[in-house]
Amino acid sequence: MHLVKPLSFMNSSGRAVREALRETGSALSEMLVVCDSLDLSPGALRLKLKGSSGGQKGLQSIIESLGAENFMRLSIGIGRPGHKEQVIDHVLGSPRRHEEELISSAVEKAARAVLMLLTDSPARVMNEVNRREPPS
């Protein structure tokens, strides 16, 4: 098992991920990408086995660099701001006070999910993680 945190910007992390897979000899099926998601409410988690980027630029960079979408991804909800022009500040800024606790709790739950993946099937972990979103 290898833990990799690219030093590049998330939007250009594909090259770093490709190099990490090459250097470690890991298979794409063994890879898990953890990222934020505007499309999930703050504190919600979603584990998927494969799929498109869904507009998440870091995932898009990885998909383009690897030429494949069949890797696991664990998304942590940060919610979407009220206006499109606020997205960059929302993603890069600090969460609102009432959302901070929800997101912190989700990060802890995500860490437990990663550990579960070491011993349990992805389907079992998905059943645990992909539950109803917490109230906003």
ZITA-V143256 format. One record per residue. RES is the residue in one letter. PHI is phi in whole degrees, -180 to 180 (none if undefined). OMEGA is omega in radians with two decimals (999 if undefined). Layout:
res = <RES;RES>
phi = <PHI;PHI>
omega = <OMEGA;OMEGA>
This chain:
res = <M;H;L;V;K;P;L;S;F;M;N;S;S;G;R;A;V;R;E;A;L;R;E;T;G;S;A;L;S;E;M;L;V;V;C;D;S;L;D;L;S;P;G;A;L;R;L;K;L;K;G;S;S;G;G;Q;K;G;L;Q;S;I;I;E;S;L;G;A;E;N;F;M;R;L;S;I;G;I;G;R;P;G;H;K;E;Q;V;I;D;H;V;L;G;S;P;R;R;H;E;E;E;L;I;S;S;A;V;E;K;A;A;R;A;V;L;M;L;L;T;D;S;P;A;R;V;M;N;E;V;N;R;R;E;P;P;S>
phi = <none;-134;-112;-126;-124;-58;-90;-76;-64;-54;-66;-128;-82;-57;-63;-64;-66;-59;-65;-63;-63;-64;-68;-90;72;-75;-85;-58;-67;-94;-88;-127;-105;-108;-150;-87;-145;-71;-84;-111;-66;-54;94;-80;-122;-148;-104;-128;-84;-167;145;-76;-74;61;88;-77;-67;-67;-63;-61;-61;-66;-60;-65;-69;-91;69;-154;-115;-92;-137;-73;-141;-116;-102;-110;-69;-121;74;-110;-70;-66;-131;-56;-71;-96;-59;-61;-63;-65;-68;-88;-88;-85;-68;-62;-52;-72;-91;-58;-65;-62;-70;-60;-64;-66;-64;-65;-65;-63;-62;-64;-64;-61;-65;-61;-63;-73;-124;-114;-71;-56;-62;-65;-66;-61;-62;-76;-82;-84;-86;-52;-67;-68;-64;-85>
omega = <-3.13;3.04;-3.09;3.03;-3.14;3.11;3.11;3.00;-3.13;-3.08;3.11;-3.07;-3.10;-3.13;3.14;3.13;3.11;3.13;3.13;3.10;3.14;-3.08;-3.11;-3.09;-3.14;3.08;3.11;-3.13;3.13;-3.03;3.02;3.07;3.09;-3.09;3.08;3.11;3.04;-3.04;3.06;3.12;-3.11;3.11;3.12;3.09;3.07;3.07;3.11;3.14;3.13;3.07;3.13;3.13;-3.08;-3.14;3.12;-2.98;3.08;3.08;3.12;3.10;3.13;3.14;3.14;-3.11;-3.11;-3.08;-3.10;3.11;-3.01;3.01;-3.13;3.04;3.12;-3.09;3.10;-3.08;3.03;-3.14;-3.11;3.11;-3.09;-3.08;-3.09;-3.10;3.12;-3.02;-3.08;3.12;3.14;-3.11;-3.06;-3.09;3.10;3.11;3.05;-3.05;-3.08;3.12;-3.07;-3.14;3.12;-3.12;3.10;3.11;3.12;3.11;3.09;3.11;3.10;3.11;3.09;3.12;3.10;3.11;3.10;-3.12;3.11;-3.07;-3.08;3.10;3.07;3.14;3.12;3.14;3.09;3.11;-3.14;-3.01;-2.98;3.09;-3.13;3.13;3.10;3.11;-3.13;999>
